């Protein structure tokens, strides 16, 4: 059996520490560069809209790479109004983002529902979304009708 000298042990330990540190730095750089080009948001509206009493919540969450205009948006309908929304999802759709651009302070996002076999009558396969962070509003449609959602979370590059 080979014995490990003190010098060899310290060399291996130092090399291991350098490798771990380099991996950590690479991960931090990757995370920083991804977040530098990432738009994330969550927008919520009650269903039906005011002045009626809401019995459900329409939620849009998204993560978009602004450098190439791609990403994913998930559309949910939860039981309960926004102020007391449950975790029971009544409806879920995943949207693949095909275009994202900013004009002024408003982001214009276009996407297509991934599993179009899930779509119900009157439900759009294409999502057109505008995010206005200054006003704190998102504009979209729900079964062909325009709807305004309140931005609860918004980060952009």
N, C-alpha and C positions, 0 to 999 in steps of 0.2 A: 504494500500500500504506500502511495506517495504521501509524504508529509507536506504540509502547506507552510511555507516560511512566512514570517511576519511581513516581509517586504512584498511577497506575492499576494498575500491576503489584502494588504492595504492597496495594492495596485488594482486588484479585482474589485474591491469595494469602491474605490474612486471611479473606476470605469463604469460601474453600475449606477452610481450617483449621477455621473455625467449623462448617461443614457436616459435615465428617468427625467432629469431636468430638461434635456433636449426634447423629449417626447411631450413634456408639459408645456414647453414654450411653443412647440409646433401646434399643439391643440389650442392654446390660447390665441395664437395668430389666426388659425383657421376659424375659430369662433368669432373673433373680432372682425375678420374680413367678411364672414357670412352676415353678421348682424349689421355691418356697415351698409349692406345692400338689401336689407330685409325690411319689408313693411308687414306689420302684424296688427290685427284689429279684432274687436268683438263689438257687434252692434245688436241692439235688442229693441223689439217693439211688441206691444200688446196686440192680441187678436181677439175679437175685432178691434179696430181702431177707435179712439175716442171720437165722439162723446159716448159711445157704447161701453158697457162694462166688459173688460177683457177676461176671458176664461182660459187663454193660452198665450204663450210667448214665442215669437219668431226670433231666432237667434242666428246671426251670421258670424262665423269665425274664420279668419284667414291668415295665411302666411305666404308672402309673395316675394320672390327674388326680383327686385326692381332692375337689376342689371340686364336681365334677359326677358322680363315680363312673364315669368311662369310661376306657378305655385298651386296651392290648393285652398279652396274655400269650402267649408262645411255649413250646410243649411240645416237647422233643426227647428222643430216645433215641440215645445215642452208644455205639459199640463200646468195650468196656473198662470196668473198674470205676472208681469216682470217683477213686481215687488215681493211676490211670494211664490216664485217659480219652483216647481218640483224637479227632481232629477229624472222624471219619467219622460222619455223621448217618445213622442207620438209620430214623428216623421223625421227622417234623416236623408239628406242627399249630399253627395260629394261632387264638387265642381272642380274641373281642371282649368286653371287660369291659362288663357291663350294670349292675352295682351294686357299690359298695365302701363299707363302713361299719366303724367302729371301735367295739368294745365292750370296755371295760377296756383292756388292752394288746394285744388281739387284733384283727387286721383280718380281716373276713369279705368275701370277694370271690366274685362270681358272674359267669360268662361263658358264651358260646356259641361253639362251633367254627365258624369262618367257612365253610369248604368242607366241608360235611357229606357230600359225595359221596366223600370220602377215607376216611370212617370204616369201620373193620373191624367184624366181628361181635363184639359184647360191648363195644365202645368207646362211652363216653358222649359225647353231643353237648353236654351241659352240664357245666361245670367248677364245682365248689364247692371253694373254697380258704380255709384259715385260716392266717394268718401270725402267729406268736407270737414277737416279737423278743426278749422277755425270756428265753424258754427256747431260742431259736435254732432253732425247729422250724416247718416248714410241714406242714399236713395236707391231703391231697388223695386222689384215687383214681386207680388205673391199671387200666383194663379192668374196672371194677366192684369192685375190691378196694381197701380203704383202704391208704394208704401214707404214711409219715412221711419227710419230706425235711429235710436239714440246711440252714439258711439260711447261705449263704456271703457274701451281700451283702444289706444291708437299709438303706434310708434312707427316712425318712418325715417329713412336716411336723410 
